[in-house]
Structure formats: structure tokens, C-alpha cells
Amino acid sequence: MISMGVDTSTPAGSVAILSDERLLGEFNLASGAHHQERLLRSLDLLLDLAGLDISRVDLFAVALGPGTFTGLRVGIATVKGLALARGVPAFGFSTLKALGDNHAHRGLPVAAMIDAGRGEVYAALYESDPGGVKEVLPERGEAPERFLSTLPDQPLLFCGSGVRTYSDLILRQRRGNDQLLEGPSFLGQILGRLGLRKFKEGCPWSLASLKPNYLRLPDAEVRWRP
């Protein structure tokens, strides 16, 4: 079974193609270009280099956020359109939980942090569970200082774009033996695997359920509210 994972929830975009659990190819881009300018080209080129065309893709998986508002809309709309045209399943996953699942094998609880702008982060805490991770602290959008103050006093693995932005704060406030992954987080491959897992488990799916998880109002809406 061929699965395709798509993540446009942060500037570090990622698309991947897998055959069952075997990765066939992955494009990871952390450039300044907008996702709407590169996503379809990346998908076409990746399929071409893998010797496939879109008719061979059996399911799609996409990150639902939280993340950038435009990026989420681009990725979700593209996956919904491709899945509808192909008549195949499409599954959506939390970007934060995908970060947790991506590092579940490292043996530490995962503090996932995405830079949300406005001096805030989207964040959650996960711990290993059979088949992936389970939520310990639920998703929230808040000041990084507040999120850090809620974390347990034990070594954690920090990942996501918020780690690079607030690494000094983490080190200063935590003062522990944490692991900080400050590089871009590319999730195409893990999304493809999560989608395949859901399909094999017989989980229901619906294109209507693929909705952006913003966690907070868009900036434009905040500005125009009385």
C-alpha cells in the first residue's frame, strides 16, 4: 500500500511517500517560500523520482495543526482535493502529536513546542505508549514561560520550532538534563506511517473531518473584533 504524508503546518514543509513501512522518498524544505508555491511541485517531483504517479497512492495523511494559518489551509485543501479525486482515504493528525510520535523511540517524554508568534508557543507533553505516545499535558497556546512551569521535574526531550526560538529560556528555566532538538522538524514520513496505521486498524475517515486546528483566532480576526 502506498501512503503519502503532507505537512505544511510550519515553514519547515515536508512530503513523503511510503510503501507500507518502507520510505520511498521524502522532500523536506525549510526555505522562506510559501507552501502554495511549492507543495504541488514537490509532490509531482517526488512521485516522478519514485517512479510513481498519483494514481498509485492508496491513502493520504496530513497535519491538521496547530501551526500557520495559511500553511494549514494549503496542505489540508490539497490533500482533500487529491483524496476526493482518487476516491481514497485521508487521515488528519495533530502536528504536536506527530512530533511526539516522531520521537517516541528516544525513551524520554516529549515536550513538543511550535513557535506561534506573538511571544507564544503551541505546546503539549507526551509520553511513550504502545504504538506511539499518549497525551500527558493537553495542547495549548500560551507564553513559553507558562508552559515550561507546568512540566514535570524530570528529563524531557524538547522538539519543534519553538525550541530553537526559546532554547535559552528552556535552559534557564529548566536547569536540568533535557535534550533539545533545535533543528527543523520534518513530519512527512511519520504522517504517512500514522495514516497507514489508522487504515490497518480499520479506523473511520471522513474528508469533512479534515479541519485546521488553529488553537487560537487568526491575527486578522483578532484585529477586527470589537
Buried (B, 14 or more C-beta within 10 A) or exposed (E): EBBBBBBBBBBBBBBBBBBEEEBBBBBBBBEEEBBBEBBBEBBEBBBEEBEBEEEBBBBBBBBBBBBBBEBBBBBBBBBBEBBEEBEBBBBBBBBBBBBBBBBBEEEBBBBBBBBBEEEBBBBBBBBBEEEBBEBBBEBBBBBBEEBBEEBEEEEBBBBBBBBBBBBEBBEEBBEEEBBBBBEBBBBBBBBBBBBBBBBEEEEEBEBEEBEBBBBBEEEEEEEEEE
